[in-house]
Amino acid sequence: MGGLVGGDDHHTRNPELFSTGDATVRHVLEGHDRGVNWAAFHPTLPLIISGSDDRQVKLWRMNESKAWEVDSCRGHYNNVSCVMFHPRQELILSNSEDKSIRVWDMAKRICLHNFRRDHDRFWVLAAHPTLNLFAAGHDSGMVIFKV
């Protein structure tokens, strides 16, 4: 089982290894079937999303004492490389090695839009700090788009 904290079972079974110095493990989240490639916090809500080689985007909720899985967004056909929350709308963006960028309804966990690039895999996403623009890096460059 993959988790958000630690990349292998050794760290998942012994989270106190991270509890030295200024870092303290708060939550160990497990639920993906393969390695987690990306995790992101919601800008204002106690939510986290993660993308994995199991082709899923998972939504997690947390509070002071625990964190738990809420749901999964399924639809990518290859490894999910990057995920992010839209900074001002109830949307999740994800990209994948399946050559697609997906826009998900955060409440319903359904795919609203699917952008494809036939010859390049996508790897990373970034949001402009003030404009409704997003960048997605792929094998041969970058796409700037608006949702």
C-alpha positions as CSV (number, residue, x, y, z in Angstrom):
1,M,0.0,0.0,0.0
2,G,1.3,3.4,-0.8
3,G,0.8,6.4,1.5
4,L,1.3,10.1,1.4
5,V,4.0,9.9,4.1
6,G,7.0,7.9,3.3
7,G,7.8,6.1,0.0
8,D,8.1,2.6,1.3
9,D,6.8,0.3,4.1
10,H,9.7,1.0,6.4
11,H,8.7,4.6,6.8
12,T,5.0,3.8,7.0
13,R,5.5,1.3,9.8
14,N,8.0,3.6,11.7
15,P,6.7,7.2,11.2
16,E,8.8,8.3,14.3
17,L,11.8,8.2,12.0
18,F,10.5,11.5,10.6
19,S,9.9,12.9,14.1
20,T,13.3,14.4,14.6
21,G,14.2,18.1,14.7
22,D,11.5,20.4,13.3
23,A,9.4,17.8,11.5
24,T,6.7,15.8,13.2
25,V,4.4,13.3,11.5
26,R,0.8,14.4,11.9
27,H,-1.0,11.9,9.7
28,V,-0.1,8.8,7.7
29,L,-2.6,8.4,4.9
30,E,-2.8,5.0,3.1
31,G,-5.2,4.0,0.4
32,H,-3.5,4.1,-3.0
33,D,-2.5,0.7,-4.5
34,R,0.7,2.1,-6.2
35,G,3.1,4.9,-5.6
36,V,1.9,8.4,-5.0
37,N,3.3,11.0,-7.4
38,W,1.8,14.2,-6.2
39,A,-0.1,15.6,-3.2
40,A,-1.6,19.1,-2.7
41,F,-3.4,20.9,0.0
42,H,-6.6,22.9,-0.6
43,P,-5.9,26.6,-0.3
44,T,-8.7,27.2,2.4
45,L,-10.4,23.9,3.3
46,P,-8.9,21.0,5.4
47,L,-8.6,18.8,2.3
48,I,-5.7,17.1,0.5
49,I,-5.6,15.5,-3.0
50,S,-3.2,12.9,-4.2
51,G,-2.4,11.3,-7.6
52,S,-0.9,7.9,-8.0
53,D,0.4,5.2,-10.3
54,D,-2.8,3.4,-9.5
55,R,-4.5,5.9,-12.0
56,Q,-6.6,7.4,-9.3
57,V,-7.0,10.9,-7.8
58,K,-7.9,10.6,-4.1
59,L,-9.6,13.2,-1.9
60,W,-8.7,13.2,1.8
61,R,-10.1,15.3,4.7
62,M,-8.2,16.1,7.9
63,N,-8.7,17.7,11.3
64,E,-6.4,18.2,14.3
65,S,-6.5,14.5,15.3
66,K,-6.9,12.4,12.2
67,A,-7.0,12.3,8.4
68,W,-9.2,10.0,6.2
69,E,-10.0,9.2,2.6
70,V,-13.2,10.8,1.3
71,D,-13.4,9.5,-2.3
72,S,-11.6,8.7,-5.5
73,C,-11.8,10.2,-9.0
74,R,-11.4,7.4,-11.5
75,G,-10.9,7.9,-15.3
76,H,-7.3,8.2,-16.1
77,Y,-5.8,5.3,-18.1
78,N,-2.2,5.7,-16.9
79,N,-0.2,7.0,-14.0
80,V,-1.6,10.3,-12.5
81,S,1.4,12.7,-12.5
82,C,0.1,15.8,-10.8
83,V,-3.1,17.0,-9.1
84,M,-4.2,20.4,-7.8
85,F,-7.2,22.2,-6.4
86,H,-8.5,25.1,-8.5
87,P,-7.7,28.1,-6.3
88,R,-11.2,29.8,-6.6
89,Q,-13.6,27.2,-7.8
90,E,-14.8,23.8,-6.5
91,L,-12.7,21.9,-9.1
92,I,-9.8,19.5,-9.1
93,L,-7.3,19.4,-12.0
94,S,-5.2,16.3,-12.7
95,N,-2.9,15.2,-15.5
96,S,-1.5,11.9,-16.5
97,E,0.8,9.9,-18.6
98,D,-2.3,8.9,-20.5
99,K,-1.9,12.2,-22.4
100,S,-4.8,13.9,-20.7
101,I,-5.7,16.7,-18.3
102,R,-8.9,16.2,-16.5
103,V,-11.1,18.8,-14.7
104,W,-13.2,17.2,-11.9
105,D,-16.2,18.5,-10.0
106,M,-14.9,18.5,-6.4
107,A,-18.3,17.8,-4.8
108,K,-19.6,15.1,-7.3
109,R,-16.1,13.6,-8.1
110,I,-17.0,13.4,-11.8
111,C,-14.9,14.5,-14.8
112,L,-16.3,17.7,-16.4
113,H,-13.6,18.1,-19.1
114,N,-10.9,16.0,-20.6
115,F,-8.2,17.7,-22.6
116,R,-5.9,15.4,-24.7
117,R,-2.6,15.8,-26.4
118,D,-2.1,12.8,-28.7
119,H,1.7,12.6,-28.7
120,D,2.9,13.8,-25.3
121,R,2.5,12.7,-21.7
122,F,1.7,15.3,-19.1
123,W,3.8,15.6,-15.9
124,V,3.1,18.8,-13.9
125,L,0.4,21.5,-13.3
126,A,0.6,25.0,-12.0
127,A,-1.9,27.8,-11.5
128,H,-1.4,31.5,-12.1
129,P,-1.6,33.3,-8.8
130,T,-4.3,35.8,-9.9
131,L,-5.6,34.9,-13.3
132,N,-7.7,31.9,-14.2
133,L,-4.8,30.3,-16.1
134,F,-3.1,27.0,-15.7
135,A,0.1,25.5,-17.2
136,A,0.6,21.8,-17.9
137,G,4.0,20.5,-18.7
138,H,4.3,17.7,-21.2
139,D,7.0,15.8,-23.0
140,S,7.8,18.5,-25.6
141,G,6.7,21.7,-23.9
142,M,3.9,23.3,-22.0
143,V,0.2,24.1,-22.6
144,I,-1.4,27.2,-21.0
145,F,-5.2,26.9,-20.6
146,K,-8.2,28.5,-18.9
147,V,-10.9,26.6,-17.1
